């Protein structure tokens, strides 16, 4: 199957979660999870964004900043939803003992292939106090690890390097090295390795459709697991753009320079988003070439999924996206 060369933008995107995949199409999103009993559960809901206005989506940079924040908020919600199924595993075992007549009163929709679809209101997952606290801690950890530490490590070279721009380049290289080491380190954890495989399933589902193929197990299995709109690519280009921005900072105070690096993150994310957005919509050879480093980086954060993981990805797509109409309108395929 072709590797994104003639892909057509679908508008859907997502992320991997614990034993599952989240897919989003405009304001609709779904989280599909393979439950401990083997059944696929799909939660559907709507998310309009931190700034629910169509006007924002037309303003370059600002739409990237809003999208960056949305990805953090919605991503954490999706992770919480998926985690709920495993923290409630004991309750699920008790539920299996409920008489059949009582089960019939549960307000859920059963579909073929053991897929259970429910609304988000039927789950307790959300941004509770603990989740918010964990998110804040993780955010500060990320800022320190990927922004502040590389800056102070680069100062070691200031004894020999006078150029601000060259120091910014050295800082960017250090940041990239830390990122790669971090990804390799967490990939040693079994749960993270499985998340990376679901990440591969997410990409394969989207690539299957965007290259004009019917969404089924065989086609998804053959699709590429790298995608130009991936968050991994986005993080790489955040690092590249940060080199350009940080090279312009020329303050005497080291503390102010470190603080300014943090304050510039939203703007840097907005610029990086514009490139990712272009990459996802264009098949221009130059754009494809500039996307290549991001695709290479995804080899660290994606892995080949098994068939059960692929089926979870398919269930998530079908919950929010009319892929048959998409194929007919964009490729002339009648399914």
Secondary structure, DSSP 8 states (H G I E B T S, - for coil): ---STT-----EEEEEETTEEEEEETTEEEEEEE-TTS-EEEEEEE---SS--TTGGGSTTHHHHHHHHHHHHHHHHHHHHHHHHHHTHHHHHHHTTS-HHHHTTS--EEETTTEEEEEGGGS--S--HHHHHHHHHHHHHHHIIIIIHHHHHHGGGGGT---HHHHHHHHHHHHHHHHHHHHHHHTTSHHHHHHHHHHHHHHHHHHHHHTT---SHHHHHHS-S--TT-HHHHHHHHHHHHHHHHTT---S-HHHHHHHHHHTHHHHHHHHHHHHHHHHH---HHHHHHHHHHHHHHHHH-----HHHHHHHHHHHHHH--HHHHHHHHH----
